[in-house]
Amino acid sequence: MNLTVARDPNSRVRSSVSHSFREYRQAVTESFVPLEVSRVGSEPFWGRLRTVDVDTAHVSEVTASQHLVERTSTLATGDKPAYYKASLQVSGTGLLIQDGREALLQPGDLAIYDTGRPYSLVFENDMRMLVLMFPREQLGLPPEAIAQLTAHRLSSEDGLGGMIIPFLQNVAQNLDRVGGVTGPRLVHSAIDLITTMFANELDLDADPGDSHQLLMQQIRRYIDANLGMPDLAPAQIAAAHFISTRHLHGLFRQKGTTVSTWIREQRLEKCRRDLIDPLNAHLSVGTIAARWGFVEAAHFSRVFKAAYDSAPTELRARMFAARPPSE
């Protein structure tokens, strides 16, 4: 077997190196989601994957010779749940194709794609890429909005990209640190920064005549800023935006959800992040729940377990037990 797998005892980073394309293809599928991986050209192949799981996200550094990666319609349809993958081109080039769009990624370029729909990645020369894969809900933006930005190139030379992409480049250079005790905070910061970039793109690209889309963006930002208020309710949100509660409920119904469901989901995600953050280890579960608007501990535990199939205390114990002893 040509595949070599190594693990640092003080880090959770998994590393695999292969001169066999078959073994590389297997490693890629095991590290991400089911994919069709094929060779491009007849040159000798070499590939390396370094991957670390942080909470529900997966951070990977991929270095390889020329090859093609495809997420076919069959694979995308039959595989649940769906994730977003944010890829930063570190060296070489990559052509990303999804939703009828193409993005040629040069070093320093970032793009996002959705594993719930078909996509292709073409690497015609040696490449290196940082891939951050995480559940859709962690991006904090509606799927219908992100669907407008898949296979859309964001450059480190433009706007917010010049501020945010260098941080992601540093993540690529320090993957071992991501596998340490500060990993969850680093990964969540990366996802938050990516959310900021795409929210900014959506604002720039928004049709000024689409008042519903602009209003929903404002409402979601308002909710996010006030999640810690236990009495946050539709009447307050509607009044803050000078609309009726009926209009507010209608806006969320068009998106397939409700105001209360959206608030609860955002609060639960904030709590989940805080519960697995080592810097919050001194805080009780009840304190963290109250920070994000949950007043009754029993109610919080019940809705949290329903959402994540694990009680808050169980999740926390499991995550902390999995941490390496030192960074």
N, C-alpha and C positions, 0 to 999 in steps of 0.2 A: 504494500500500500504506500502511495506517495504522499498521503495527507499527514501532516504533522500538527498535532494539537497541543498547545502549551497553556499552562495556567500559573500565574504568579500567586503564591499562597497568601499574599497580602493585598490582593486585588481580585475583583470579580471579572476582569477582562478575560475573555476567551480568545485565543489566537490560533488560527489554522493557516497553514501554508501548503500549497500543493502545486506540483508540476503535472499533475494529471487533471485534464479537463473534467473528467467524470466526477472526480472527488470534489473539485471546485463547485461544480453544478449542485452537488448534494449539499455542500456547506452553505451555498447561497440560499437554497430553498429552506434549509433548517433555520437559518438566521433571520429570514424575513417571512414571506408568505409563499405559497406554492407558485413557482415561476417556471417558464420554459427558458432555458439558457442554452445558447448554441454558439458555435465557434464562428469567427469571421477570419477568413484567410487560412493559410497553411503553416504559419510560423509556429515554432515551439511555444507552448502556453505556460504561463506562470501566474499564480494568483494568491492573494493573501487576504484574509478577513480577520479583523479584530473587533470583537463585539462585547458589549456589556449591557445587561438588563438593569434598568433603573426604574423601579416601580412598574408601571404598565408600559413604559417606553423602552425602545431598543436603540442604542447608539452604536453605529458600526463605521469602521474605516475600511473601505474596500480599495485594494490596489491590485491591478490585474492587466494582462495583455488584452488585445482587442477581442471583443465578444459582443453578443446580442442578448438582451434580456427582454422577455415578453410576458405580460400578464394577459392571457387570452380571455375571451368572453366567457368560456366555460369555467376557467379557474376563478374569475372575478365573481361570477354569479353564484357558484357553489360554495364559496368560502366566506364564513362569517366569524367574528365581526370585521368590519372594514376599518382600515387605518388611513391616516395621512402619512406620506413620506416626504420629508423635506430634505433635498439633496444639495450639498454644497460641493461644487467642482473645485478640487484642490490642485490637480495637475492634469494635463491632457485635455481632451474635449469629450463631450457627451451630447447626443441628440435625444431629447425627450419628446415623445409624441403621446398626446392624450386629448380626447374631446375635440378632435379635428384641428388641433394646434400643434405647432412644432417649436421647440426652443433649443437652440444650439448653445450649450453651456461651455463657457470658457473659464479658466481659473479665476476664482473670485465671484462666480455667478451662483445664484441660489434659485431653486424652483421647487414647486410642490406638486404632488400628484396623489390620486386617490386609489387605494387598492380595491375599492368596490367597483371600479370600472376598468376596462382594458387600457393598457398602456405599453409602450415600448421604450427601451433605452438602447441606443446604438453607440458602441465605443469602437472607433476605427483605429485607435492607436493605444499605446500604454496610458493608463489613467489611474487617478487616485481620487476618491470621493468620500465625503462624510455623509452618512445617511442617518437621519433621525426619524424613526417610525413610532407613531403614537396614536392612541384611539382618537377618533374624530372629535369627540366632545371636548377634548383637552384644548383644542385650538380656540374655543370661545367665540367662534364666528359661525353663522348659519351655513350649512352645507350648500344651499343654493347660491350663496354669495361666493364661496370658495370655488364652486364649479366654474365661475367666470375667470378664475386665475390659475387653473391648472395648466401646466406646460407654458408658464409665463416667466420669462427670464427677469430676475432681479439682480442688478449689478452692484458690486462694492464701490463702484465709481459714481453712483447716482444717489442723491437724497439720503434717506434713512439707511440705505444699504451701506453707505460709507461709514456709518456709525455701528451698525449691528453685525454685519457680516464679519468684520475683524474679530469680534467676540467668538463667533462660530468657528473661525479659522483657528483660534487659540484652543477651542475644544478639540479640534482635530489633532492638534499638536500635543495634547495632554489627556489622551483617553484614559490613561491609568488613574488620573485624578478623578475622572468621572466615575470610575469604579470604586472610589473611596467613600468615606463617610459623608463628604459634601456633595456626592453625586446627585441626589434628588434635587437639592437646591440649584445646582448648576443646570440640570436638565430642564427644570421648571422655568428657570430664568431664560433659557434658550427658547422654549416654547412661547413664553410671554413675549419675547422680542420678535419672534417670527409672527405672532399674532399682531403685534404693533405694525410690522411692515405691511402685512396684507390688509389690515384695516385701513392703513393710509392709502394703499393702492385702490381700495374700494371707494374711498372718499374721492380720490382724484378721478376715478373712472365713472363715478355715479352720474347718471343722467339728471341734470338739474330739474327736469320735468317729472321725474319719478319721486313724487313727494312721499309716497308710502315707504320706499326703501330708505330714504334719508331720515324719515321719522323713526323707523324701526332701529336704525343705527343709534340715534340719539337716545331712544328709550333703553336699549340694551346697555349703553354706557352709563346711563343714570342708575339702572338697577345694579350694575356691577359696583358702582361707587357707594351704594347704600345697602349692600347686603348685610352689613352688621346691625342694621336697625330691625329689631324683632317685629315692629309693627309695620314694616314695609308692605304696602297693600295696593291693589289696583286703583283705588280712589286717589291715593296720594300720587301715584305715578301719572295717572291721567291728568290730575290738576297741575302737576309740574310741567306738563307739555300742552296744556290748554286744549285738551280734547275730552270727550265724554268717556266714561268707563265702558260704555257699549262699543264705542269706536276702538278703544284699546283692546278689548277682548276680541273684536273682529280682526284686528291686525295679527294677533297671535294665532287665531283660528286659521287664518290663511296660510300660516307657516306649519300647520299641523300640530300645534301645541296649545297650552294655556299659559296665562300670566303666572299663576301659582306654580305650575309645573316647571316653568323656566327658572323662577326664583329658587325653588327647592333644588333643582339640578345644579345651579351655579353655587349655592351654599354648600351642598354636599361635596362638590369637587374641591372647593376651597378647604373644607375640613379634612378631606382625604390627604391633600397635599401637606397640610400642617401636621397631621398625625404621623406621617412617615418621615418628617424632617427631624434629624437628630438635634438641631438647635432648639427644637420645641420639646425635647424629652422631659424637661422639668415641668411642663404644663400638663395639667390633668385633661382627660378627655372632655369633661364638662366645661372647662375653661375655654378650650378650643371651640367647642360647639357654640358656646355663648358668644364668642368673638364674631361668629358668622350668623348670628341671629336665631339660633336654636335655644329656646328658654328651658324646655323640659328635657332632662337627660334621657329619660325613658323613651320619649318620642323620638329624639335624635337617634338613639341606638337602634330603634325599630326601623326607621326609614333608611338609615345608613345600611343596615344589613340587607334590606330589601333591594337596595340599589347595587351593592357591591358583593352580595352573597358572603359577607363576613362582618362580624361585629367590630366596632371601632377598636376595642381592646385586643381582639384577635389579630386584626390587621397590623396594629402597632407592634405587638409582640413578635409576630412573624417577620416583619421587616427589620426590626432591630436585631433579632437573632441572626439574620442573614448577613449583617454587616461584618466586614473584616475587622480585626481588632485594632488596626491602626492604618493610617493613610501613608 
